[in-house]
Amino acid sequence: MLLRRGRVCNRDRAADALAALEHEAMNRQDKEEEVMNRYPICFIVPSKLLRHFADRAASADERTSLLAAIELSEHLRGQRSVAGIAALTPAQTSEERRTIFDAHHQKRLPGKLVRGEGAPPAADQTVNEAYDSAGTTYQFYREILRRNSIDGRGLRLDSTVHYAQKFNNAFWNGRQMVYGDGDGKIFVGFAQAIDVVAHELTHGVTQYSVPGGGLTYDGQSGALNESISDVFGSVVKQWKLGQTVDKADWLIGEGIMAPGAGKALRSMKNPGDTTQTWAGDDQPGNMSGFVPDGDVHTNSGIPNHAFYFAAMALGGQSWKEAGPIWYKALSLLTPDATFADAAAATTQAAGLLFSTKQQKAVSDAWKQVGVILQAA
């Protein structure tokens, strides 16, 4: 009798232990999924664009190459883990420090060190473009927004060029920039485009600035994540060129697409304008065109348009008022922020930094895109 009871107790303990392990595994998976959404690998080129060109490819080889780029992008997104976020933290420094690596068309990061801070230009122009673009972005955040690098504490700016074979994308992976070379048919390179580089590095700024670890990369918060990067991609380009808001082109990624493929990835002035971007661009510029469960690169057209309206109403140079307002708003958001939350945060930020004039310009901008409803 005692033996039978002992066996039953042992079975119960074993069952309890197994249940505990299963519960632990489920909790770990939930945490990993949460971190993958919170700290995503953020690509400048949306998969829908690559699919658009794959469906219209002139040859089987071209189609296979484009589909392979999509597959690789999805694979990279799936590699993120809680441990990976903690482990992939580059060195911090009190001053600008850029480090450029060459992947030699392989997929292992970071690759071979080819240029460090203060080193003379390399023979490889892409190395120099990545170095210069990172420097311009760093200087913008330092001089205009008084921020010490991406994390605000002097994070070293690591970049890898020549990633994979003819890779049609560039991305921020949570700790560094990575650039493909493009296939020469759809894309011709990324490191030379300051708005692309500033866009991707701003994903890091968002990651470190929004309380709770950044904006969740899904739904409206994910679209906001993309939009904020477009905002500062455009503002940094305007700052570099010394442009006023009325002279800026408000295009994201102009010059990275091959002739005949398209002019740019997105237009902040007129989202979805295929005459200024590419044939399949379907970004909405107003909540009336919001796509439920839509891609983050699609619905980001709405907050992009709001920033454009705000900047135009404020006038002058976008880095004087509009940019600082959007930057201040980052600290007022939460990871699951909606467009309405962003409207409230930017309006509040305008009041904190400036006056009711700027608040009204910002509030009116969100009304123009249908996020804040117009008074009857």
N, C-alpha and C positions, 0 to 999 in steps of 0.2 A: 504493500500500500504506500509506504513511504517512498519507495523507488519510483512508483508511478507518478506520485506527486512531484518528485524531483525532476522527472522528465518533462512534465507539464510546465513546471516553472522555467526550466531551461528553454523550452520551446517559446514560452511567453517572452523571456528575456531576448531571445534571438529575434523574434518578431518585432519587439520594441526597438531593438538596435537597428534592424533593417529599415523600419519606418523612420527612425531618426536620420539614417543616412539618406533615405529618399527625400525627406523634408529638407535636409541640408543641401542636397544637390539641386532641388527645386529653387531654394532661396538663392543659391549661387547663380543659377541660370537667370533668375529674375534680375539679380543685381547686374549681371553681365549685359543683359538686354537693355537695362536702364542706362548703363554707362555707354553702350554702343550708340544709343539714341542721343545721349547728352554730349558725348565727345565723338561725333561721327567723323569719318574721312569725308572731307568736303571737296567735291570736284567742281571745277569751273564750267565744264561742258556737261549738260544733262544727258542722261542716257537716251531720252526721247529724240534728241538731235542726231545722235549716232544711228539710232534705229531708222530715222527718216532717210538718212543717206544710204544705209545698208539696203533698205527696200528699193532704192533707186540706183543701186550700184551698176556700173557698166560691165563688170565682169564678176565671175564667181570668186576670184581671188580677192577683189576689192571688198565684196560683201563679207567674205570670211574674215578679213582683217578687221572690219568695223565691228562685226559681231564678237570677235575675240577681245576687242577693247572693252566692250560692254561687259563681257564675262569677267575680264580681269578686274574691272572696277567693282563689280558685285562681290568678287572674291576678296578684294582688299577690304571692303566694308565689313565682311564677315569675319575678319581676322582680329577685330578689336576685342579686348578683354580688360577686366579690372586690373589685372597684374600689369598689362601692357601700358596702361596709362601712367602708372606710378614709375615704371622702369624707363619709359621714354621721355625723360626730362633732361634737356640739354643744360649745359653750364650756364650760370648767371654771372653777370659782370656789371660793373658800374658805368661802363661806356660802350659805345658801339663796337660790336664784334660780329663780323660776317664770316661764315665758313662755307665754302662751296665744294661739293663732292661730285665725282663723275661715276655714274653707274655703269658706264660702258655698255649700254643697251641690255643690261641684266636687270633682274627684279629685286636684287638684294640691296637693302639700304643700310648705311647711307652711301656706300661706295668708296672710291679712292679720293682722298683729300687732294684738291688741285689748286685752291687759292684760299688764303686766309686774310684776315683784316690787315690792311696796309701793304699787302704784297703787290708787286707790279702786275699789270694786265697780263692775262694768259694768252696763248696763241689761239685758243678756242674762243670764238666770239660769244657763244652761248654762255660760257662760264662768266664772261665779263658782263653780259646782260643781266644774268641772275644776281651777280654781285652789286651792280649799279642799281637795279630795281629794288633790291632789299634795302640798300642804303637810302634811297629816296623815301621809301616808306618809313624807315626808322626815323629819319630826320623830320618828316612831317609830324609823326606822333610826338617826337621830342620837342620840337620848336613850337608847334601850334597847340597841341593838347597837353603838353608838359608830362608826357607819359614816357617812362624809361623802358622802351622795347615792348614786346607783345604782352608780357605778363605784368608790366609796370615795375619790375624789379631787375631789369637788365638781362632778360633771357637772350642767350646767344642765338643769332639768326642762322640756322642751318638750312642749306638748300642742296638738292641733288638734281643734276641735269643728266640728259641722255638716258632717261629711265625707260627700260624695255625697248622693244623693236617697234619703231614708227607709232608710238603710243599717242593717241589723239586726246590727250587730256593733261591737266595739271591739277595738283591737289595739296591740301593741308591735311596731314595725318595725325594732328594732335600735338606734334612737337617739331615738325619741320615742313618745308616746302619741297615738292617733287615735281619735276617738269619732264613731260614727254617731248619728243621732237616733232610729232605730227607725221602724217603720211605723205605730205606734200601735195595731196589732192583735195583734202578737206581742210586740214590745218597745216600751217607752215611754221609753227613754233609758238611758244608762250612767254618765255622769260623776257622778251623785249617789250612786252605790253605792260606798262606800269599799272594800269587799272586792273589787269588780271592778277598781278603780283600783290598789289595792295588789297584786292578783294580777298585773296586766299589768306594773307597774313592777318586780315581783320577777323577771320574766323577764329584765330587764336586770341585776339583782343576780346571778342565776345565770350569766348570760352573762359577767360580769366576775369571778366568784368561783371557779368550778370550773376548776382548772388545765387549760390546753389550750383554753380558749375557751368553756366552757359545756358543757351536756349535749346530745348529738346528739338531734335532734328526730325520733326514730324508735324503735320497739320499746319495751323497758322503760326505756331512758334517756329517751326522749321522754315516756313516762308519768310518770317521776320529775320531769321538767322541769315538766310541768303540775301535778303534785301539790305540789311545793315552792311554786309560785305560789298554789295553793289554801290551803296551810298558812298562808302569811304574809298572804294576803288575809283569812283568818278571824282570825288573831292580831291583826292591825292593827285590825280591826273590834272585837274584844273589848277591846283596849287603849283605843280611842276611847270605847267605851261603859262602860268600867270593870267589865267582867263577869268573874266567875269561870267556870271551865270547866263547872261544873254548871248555870250560868244561860245560857250561850251557846246559840244555836240551831244552830250548826254548818252553816248553809246558805251556799252560795255563790251570790250574785246574787239574793238575795231583794229583790223590789220593782222589778226591771227588766223583768219580764214583765207584759203586759197582763192585766187580770182575765179569767179564762176560759181563758187560754193556759197558765198554770202559776204555781207559787209561787216556784220558784228553779231554778237550773241543776243544782245538785248538792247532795247531803247527805254530809258527812263522817262524821256519826254513824251513818247507815244508808244507804250507797251503793245506788242503785237503787230507793229508796223513792219510788214515783211519787205517793204521797199528799202528799209533801213537796216534790216537784220538778215534773216534767212527764210526760205520759202515756207517752212513749217512752224514758224514762230506763232504761238497761240496764247501768249501772255494776256491776261485781262488787265485793264487799267482802272477798273471800277468794281465795286462789290456786286454789281449786277451781272458781272461775268465770272464771279468766283466759282471755282471748280471744286465741288465737294470731294474729299479724298484725292485732290489733285496733287501733282508733283510740286515739291517745294520751289523748284525753279519756275514753275508756271504761276502760282498765286503770288509770288514775290513781286509781280508786276504792280500789284495794288499799292503796297507800302512804298515801292519805288516811285510811283506816280505821285504819292502824297509828298514825298521829300522834294521832288521836282517842283510841285506847286508851291511848297513852303519856301524853297530857295528862290524861286522867281519872285514871290511876293516880297521877300526880304531884300532882294536885289544885291548888287555888288558882288563880292567874292564869297563863295559858298563856305569857305573855311573860317569866315569871320563870325557868322551867327548860326546859319543852318547846321553846319557840321558840328560845332560845339554843343548845340542843343541835342542833336541825336546821340552824341557821345555821352553827354550827361545822363540821358535817359536810360542808358544801359544799366546803370546802378539802381534804377528804379523799377526794373523789370523782374519777373520771376521766370524760372525755366519753362513753364507752360503758358507764357504770355500769349494773348490773342492780339489781333489787330486793334481792337478797342482798348486793350491795355497799353499798347504802344502809343495810341493817340493820347491817352491820358498822361502817360509818362513823358512824352515829348512836350505836351502843353505845360505840364508842371515844370519841366526842365527849363522851358523858355522863360517862365516866371522867375525861377531861381537865378538864372543867369542874366536876364535882361528885364523886360517890362511887359506891360499889357499889350503893347503894340506887337511884339514878337509872339506873345501867346495867341493873339487873335490870328496872326498869319498862319501859325501852325494849326490851330483848331480849324480854321477855314480850309486848309489844305486837306485835312482828313474828311471834312464835309464834302469836298469836291470829288472824292473817290468813294463816297457812300459809306464810310466806316462810321462817321458821326452823322446822324440823320439831321437833315435840314429842318429848321423850325417851320411849322405849317403856316 
